[in-house]
Amino acid sequence: MHKIDIDLIEMTMDVMKYAIDRISATKRNIGKPKKEEELKALVGETITSEGIGGEYTFNLWKEHLMKATVPVDHPRNLAFVPAAPSRAAVMFDLVTSASSIHGAYWMEGAGGIFCENEAMRWIVSLTGMPQGAFGVFTSGGTAANLSAIIAAREYWRRIDPDHNSLKGLIITSIGAHSSVKAMAKVIDADILLVDTEDSLKAEDLQKTINNLTPLQRVRLFAVVGTGGTTNAGIIDDLDGIATICEKEHLWFHVDAAYGGGALVADSVRHLFNGIERADSITIDPHKWMFSPYDCGAIIYKKPELAKQAHVQDGSYLDIFKDEGAIGFNPTDYQIQLTRRVRGLPLWFSLATHGTNRYKEAVERGLELAQIAGKMIGENPIVELVREPSLSCVLYRRIGWKPEDYTNWTYKNHEKGFALVTPTKYKNGDTFETVSRFCFINPDTTEDDIQQILDSMM
């Protein structure tokens, strides 16, 4: 399987040509989904005892399978939180894979981890956290959030042994990302949701804490604020929440997986005031920092607390603690032992382009949201649900029912035109189905926005 032969060399050239074409293309199809049985009929059996050959397999990918995917970096992919990895980052992702670096321990991956740490220092500098704050790259926001909350719970239990027998309690808002609720299940903690999809205000948090039973108050160990909700780009009252967490002796985690990229933008940086007071922060470079999937980040005010929670022991790992192997070990600060150096493409892109280019690209996403808001305001068949926040725009098609949004989404997707999906937003006591733009890609144009709005006629 590892023997070098002519066929392998030719396949390497085919793969590199594909990558070059993909990276250099200025226009791409958005892709059309197919059912599993359709794809099976097109490609047949691919895993066989003798193999079907690299050239044939690669052609199946190019001709059929790739076309059934939706590239997250397409300018008219405005659903969920898309991505727009820089060409430099994509190229270096190939280098990262080809280099076969295990990024858990400095002993094995010193060069790659050094590069990751250079990129991490820049991210930490954006937060304004105090000297000593630092972080590591993870597989995404879910792993980062989980790592932070495990560190928070272990710290809570360490300061009072009586907490070991208690089930922890976390407070956040209904606007928090789904992973925050999911991670509570993973660590068997309860979660209390403040009933607001708008910004979580300090007074609402304090009222919620004041209304806890005595046992609930003892069980409460963390508050999760959001630095840009996935649904609407809303930023919680981070400064006010930080004040309450300090007073109540609670761990303050900020989930800025989507919105954290906007910390680089001068026009909105003030909206994040207070984030520097957090105990931990999640930011996803594969969202608004133009890195390829998968690349999240978790940052700690006091990394030593995370290390106490996450460091793994085993006789086969003892060598990494020896004096001769001393160095920064990313695995000690998050839930994963085995990890690739997923921060390398970000480092290469930052070093190649400079941070000013990043600032310009993020500001363009913010500008696109404002442009879309203005276009919606001037269009008689649609209207804004709320003013654009960060790069998210919620709007309704006047007269549509929930099924109309769904049908419209599928129609545009099947045509390979655009991917814009509906969501729900709480207005008063009810959840309304609306449409949503999320602008990440600076290559999205005003014409793209207009065409999508026109398709709602």
C-alpha positions in Angstrom: 0.0 0.0 0.0 2.9 2.3 0.6 5.0 1.3 -2.4 6.0 4.2 -4.6 5.2 3.4 -8.2 4.4 5.2 -11.4 0.6 5.0 -10.8 1.0 6.7 -7.4 3.1 9.5 -9.0 0.5 10.1 -11.7 -2.3 10.1 -9.1 -0.3 12.6 -7.0 -0.2 14.9 -10.1 -4.0 14.4 -10.7 -4.7 15.3 -7.1 -2.5 18.4 -7.2 -4.1 19.5 -10.5 -7.5 19.1 -8.9 -6.4 21.1 -5.8 -4.9 23.9 -8.0 -8.1 24.1 -10.1 -10.2 24.2 -7.0 -8.1 26.9 -5.3 -7.7 29.1 -8.4 -11.3 28.9 -9.6 -13.2 32.2 -9.5 -16.6 30.7 -10.3 -17.9 27.4 -9.0 -21.2 25.5 -8.9 -22.9 25.3 -5.5 -23.7 21.6 -5.9 -26.9 19.7 -5.9 -27.8 17.1 -3.3 -28.7 13.5 -4.2 -30.2 10.7 -2.3 -28.0 7.9 -1.2 -29.6 5.4 -3.6 -29.0 7.9 -6.5 -25.3 8.1 -5.6 -25.0 4.4 -5.2 -26.5 3.9 -8.7 -23.9 6.4 -10.1 -20.8 5.0 -8.5 -21.6 1.4 -7.7 -19.4 -0.6 -5.2 -16.3 1.4 -4.3 -14.9 -0.7 -1.4 -14.0 -4.1 -2.8 -11.5 -6.9 -2.0 -9.2 -6.0 -4.9 -9.8 -2.2 -5.1 -11.1 -0.3 -8.1 -7.9 1.7 -8.8 -7.0 5.2 -7.9 -7.7 6.9 -11.2 -11.1 5.4 -11.5 -12.0 6.2 -7.9 -10.8 9.8 -8.2 -12.9 10.2 -11.4 -16.0 9.0 -9.4 -15.3 11.7 -6.9 -14.8 14.5 -9.5 -17.7 13.5 -11.7 -20.4 12.5 -9.2 -19.6 12.7 -5.5 -18.1 16.2 -5.3 -21.0 17.6 -7.3 -23.4 16.3 -4.7 -21.8 18.5 -2.0 -22.3 22.2 -1.2 -19.0 24.0 -0.8 -19.1 26.1 2.4 -17.1 28.8 0.6 -19.6 29.5 -2.2 -20.6 33.2 -2.3 -24.3 32.3 -2.4 -24.0 29.8 0.5 -25.4 32.0 3.2 -26.9 29.4 5.4 -26.0 28.3 9.0 -22.5 29.8 9.5 -20.6 29.2 6.2 -16.9 29.5 5.8 -14.4 31.2 3.4 -11.0 29.8 3.9 -8.3 31.9 2.3 -6.4 30.3 -0.6 -3.2 30.4 1.4 -4.9 28.5 4.3 -6.3 25.9 1.9 -2.9 25.3 0.3 -1.3 24.9 3.6 -4.0 22.5 4.7 -2.5 20.2 2.0 0.9 20.7 3.6 -0.4 20.0 7.0 -1.9 16.7 5.9 1.2 15.7 4.0 3.5 16.5 6.9 1.9 13.9 9.2 2.4 15.8 12.4 0.8 14.6 15.7 0.0 17.8 17.4 -0.7 16.6 20.9 2.8 16.9 22.4 5.8 19.2 21.8 8.1 16.2 21.7 6.6 15.1 18.5 5.2 18.3 17.0 7.3 21.2 18.2 7.6 23.0 14.8 3.9 22.7 14.1 2.8 23.6 17.6 5.2 26.6 17.6 3.3 27.9 14.5 -0.1 27.2 16.1 1.0 29.2 19.2 2.0 32.1 17.0 -1.5 32.3 15.6 -3.0 31.7 19.1 -1.1 34.7 20.5 -2.7 36.9 17.9 -6.2 35.6 18.7 -5.6 36.1 22.4 -4.5 39.6 21.8 -7.8 40.4 20.1 -9.7 39.4 23.3 -7.8 41.8 25.6 -7.5 39.0 28.2 -4.8 39.6 30.8 -1.2 38.4 30.7 -0.9 34.7 31.0 -4.1 33.9 29.1 -3.6 31.4 26.4 -5.4 28.6 24.5 -5.3 25.7 22.0 -6.9 24.8 18.8 -9.7 22.2 18.8 -11.9 20.5 16.2 -14.6 23.2 16.5 -16.8 25.1 18.9 -18.5 22.1 20.4 -15.2 20.6 21.5 -14.0 24.0 22.7 -17.2 24.7 24.7 -17.0 21.2 26.2 -13.4 21.7 27.2 -14.1 25.0 28.9 -17.1 23.7 30.9 -15.2 20.6 32.0 -12.4 22.9 33.3 -15.0 25.1 35.0 -16.7 22.1 36.7 -13.4 20.6 37.9 -12.3 24.0 39.3 -15.7 24.2 41.1 -15.2 20.8 42.6 -11.6 21.4 43.5 -12.4 24.5 45.6 -15.0 22.6 47.7 -14.9 18.8 48.0 -18.6 18.9 48.9 -19.3 19.8 45.3 -18.2 16.3 44.2 -21.5 14.8 45.2 -23.6 17.5 43.5 -24.9 17.7 39.9 -23.6 21.0 38.5 -25.9 23.7 37.1 -25.2 26.2 34.2 -27.1 29.3 33.3 -27.3 30.6 29.7 -30.0 32.0 27.4 -32.3 30.4 24.9 -30.2 32.1 22.2 -27.1 30.1 23.1 -25.7 27.7 20.6 -27.1 24.2 20.6 -23.7 22.8 21.6 -23.9 24.6 25.0 -27.1 22.6 25.8 -25.6 19.4 24.3 -22.4 19.7 26.4 -24.5 19.9 29.6 -25.8 16.5 28.8 -22.3 15.1 28.1 -21.1 16.2 31.6 -24.4 15.4 33.2 -25.1 18.9 34.3 -28.4 20.7 34.4 -28.8 23.9 32.3 -31.2 26.8 33.1 -32.2 28.9 30.1 -33.0 32.6 30.6 -36.0 33.2 28.3 -34.6 35.7 25.9 -33.4 35.4 22.4 -32.2 39.0 22.5 -29.1 40.0 24.4 -28.8 38.4 27.8 -28.7 41.4 30.2 -27.1 41.6 33.6 -30.3 42.3 35.3 -32.0 39.3 33.8 -29.1 37.1 34.9 -29.1 38.5 38.4 -32.9 38.0 38.7 -32.5 34.4 37.6 -29.8 33.8 40.1 -31.8 35.4 42.9 -34.8 33.1 42.1 -32.8 29.9 42.5 -33.5 27.6 45.4 -30.7 27.3 48.0 -29.7 23.9 46.6 -29.7 25.2 43.0 -27.5 28.1 44.0 -25.0 25.7 45.6 -25.0 23.7 42.3 -24.5 26.7 40.1 -20.9 26.8 38.8 -20.9 28.6 35.5 -22.6 31.1 33.2 -22.3 31.0 29.4 -22.6 34.2 27.6 -22.6 34.5 23.8 -20.4 36.8 21.7 -22.6 36.7 18.5 -25.5 34.2 18.5 -25.5 31.8 15.6 -29.1 32.6 14.8 -29.0 36.4 14.8 -25.5 37.6 15.6 -26.6 39.0 19.0 -24.0 39.8 21.6 -24.8 39.4 25.3 -24.1 42.1 27.9 -20.7 40.6 28.5 -19.4 43.4 30.8 -22.5 43.2 33.0 -22.4 39.4 33.1 -18.7 39.4 34.0 -19.5 41.7 37.0 -22.1 39.4 38.3 -19.9 36.3 37.8 -17.1 37.9 39.8 -19.5 38.9 42.6 -21.2 35.5 42.7 -17.9 33.5 42.2 -19.0 31.8 39.0 -17.0 30.7 36.0 -17.8 33.0 33.1 -17.5 31.3 29.6 -18.1 33.3 26.4 -19.1 31.3 23.3 -17.9 33.5 20.5 -17.4 30.6 18.1 -19.1 32.6 15.2 -18.8 36.2 16.4 -15.3 36.1 17.7 -13.8 36.8 14.3 -15.4 40.3 14.6 -13.0 41.2 17.4 -10.6 42.2 14.7 -13.1 44.8 13.3 -12.7 48.3 14.6 -16.3 49.1 13.8 -17.8 46.6 16.2 -15.0 45.8 18.7 -16.7 47.9 21.4 -19.8 45.6 21.3 -17.6 42.9 22.9 -16.5 45.0 25.9 -16.2 42.7 28.9 -15.0 39.6 26.9 -11.6 40.3 28.4 -13.0 39.5 31.8 -14.1 36.0 30.9 -12.5 32.8 32.4 -12.7 31.1 29.0 -13.6 32.0 25.4 -14.5 29.9 22.4 -13.6 31.2 18.9 -13.8 29.2 15.6 -11.2 30.3 13.1 -12.9 28.1 10.5 -15.8 30.5 10.6 -14.8 34.1 10.5 -11.0 33.8 10.5 -10.9 32.2 7.0 -9.3 28.9 8.1 -10.4 25.5 6.6 -12.6 23.1 8.5 -12.0 21.9 11.2 -10.5 24.6 13.4 -11.9 25.8 16.7 -10.1 27.4 19.6 -10.5 27.6 23.4 -8.8 30.3 25.4 -8.4 30.4 29.2 -7.7 33.2 31.5 -5.8 30.8 33.7 -4.6 27.9 31.5 -3.3 26.0 34.6 -6.9 25.4 35.7 -7.6 23.8 32.3 -4.5 21.7 32.6 -5.6 20.4 36.0 -8.8 19.2 34.4 -7.6 17.8 31.1 -4.0 16.4 31.5 -4.0 12.6 30.9 -2.0 10.0 32.7 -0.6 6.7 31.4 2.7 4.9 31.5 3.0 5.3 27.8 2.6 9.1 28.3 5.2 9.5 31.0 8.0 10.4 28.6 6.2 13.6 27.6 6.6 14.8 31.3 10.3 14.1 31.4 12.7 17.0 31.5 14.0 16.3 28.1 10.5 16.6 26.6 9.5 19.8 28.2 7.4 22.1 26.0 3.8 23.2 25.4 1.5 20.2 25.1 -1.9 21.2 23.5 -3.6 18.0 24.6 -3.3 19.1 28.3 -5.8 21.9 27.8 -8.7 20.3 26.0 -10.6 17.0 25.7 -8.7 15.5 22.8 -5.5 13.5 23.1 -4.9 12.7 19.4 -5.0 15.9 17.4 -3.7 17.3 14.1 -2.1 20.7 14.0 -5.3 22.3 12.8 -4.0 25.8 13.6 -1.2 25.5 10.9 -3.3 26.8 7.9 -4.4 29.8 10.0 -0.8 30.6 10.9 0.3 30.4 7.3 -2.6 32.6 6.1 -1.9 35.2 8.7 1.8 35.2 8.0 1.2 35.4 4.2 -1.5 38.1 4.2 -1.0 40.1 7.4 -3.7 40.9 10.0 -4.8 44.0 8.2 -6.2 41.9 5.3 -8.1 39.9 7.9 -9.6 43.1 9.3 -10.7 44.2 5.8 -12.3 40.8 5.1 -14.3 40.8 8.3 -15.4 44.4 7.8 -16.7 43.4 4.4 -18.9 40.8 6.0 -20.3 43.4 8.3 -20.8 45.8 5.4 -22.7 43.1 3.4 -25.1 42.6 6.2 -25.9 46.4 6.3 -26.2 46.4 2.5 -28.6 43.5 2.6 -30.6 45.2 5.4 -31.0 48.3 3.2 -32.0 46.2 0.1 -34.6 44.4 2.2 -35.9 47.7 3.5 -36.4 49.0 -0.1 -38.1 45.7 -1.3 -41.9 45.6 -0.9 -42.2 41.8 -0.6 -39.8 41.4 2.3 -39.1 43.1 5.6 -36.5 42.9 8.4 -37.4 41.0 11.5 -34.7 42.9 13.4 -31.8 45.2 12.5 -28.8 43.3 11.2 -26.4 42.2 13.9 -22.7 41.4 13.0 -23.1 39.6 9.7 -26.5 38.0 10.3 -29.7 39.3 8.8 -33.2 38.0 9.7 -36.0 38.9 7.3 -39.5 37.7 6.4 -41.2 37.2 3.1 -44.5 39.0 3.6 -47.4 36.5 3.4 -45.3 33.3 3.6 -46.0 30.4 5.8 -43.3 28.1 7.2 -43.7 25.6 4.4 -43.1 28.4 1.8 -39.7 29.0 3.2 -38.8 25.3 3.2 -40.0 24.9 -0.4 -38.1 28.0 -1.6 -34.9 26.7 0.1 -35.2 23.3 -1.7 -36.1 24.9 -5.0 -33.0 27.1 -5.0 -30.8 24.3 -3.8 -32.0 21.8 -6.4 -31.2 24.3 -9.1 -27.7 24.7 -7.7 -28.3 28.5 -7.4 -28.0 29.2 -3.6 -28.3 27.8 -0.2 -30.3 30.1 2.1 -32.3 28.3 4.9 -35.1 29.3 7.2 -34.8 29.6 10.9 -37.1 30.5 13.9 -37.0 33.6 15.9 -38.9 34.4 19.0 -41.2 37.3 18.7 -43.1 37.8 22.0 -44.3 34.4 23.1 -44.2 32.7 19.8 -41.5 31.5 17.4 -41.8 32.8 13.8 -40.3 31.1 10.8 -38.1 33.6 8.9 -35.3 33.6 6.4 -31.7 34.3 7.3 -28.5 35.5 5.7 -25.1 35.0 7.3 -22.3 36.8 5.5 -18.8 35.4 5.9 -17.4 35.3 2.4 -16.1 38.7 1.2 -16.6 37.5 -2.4 -20.4 37.6 -2.0 -21.7 40.5 -4.1 -24.7 42.8 -4.0 -25.9 41.1 -7.1 -25.9 37.8 -5.3 -28.1 39.2 -2.6 -30.4 40.8 -5.1 -30.8 37.6 -7.1 -31.7 35.7 -3.9 -34.3 38.2 -2.9 -35.7 38.2 -6.5 -36.1 34.4 -6.3 -38.7 35.0 -3.5 -41.1 36.7 -6.0 
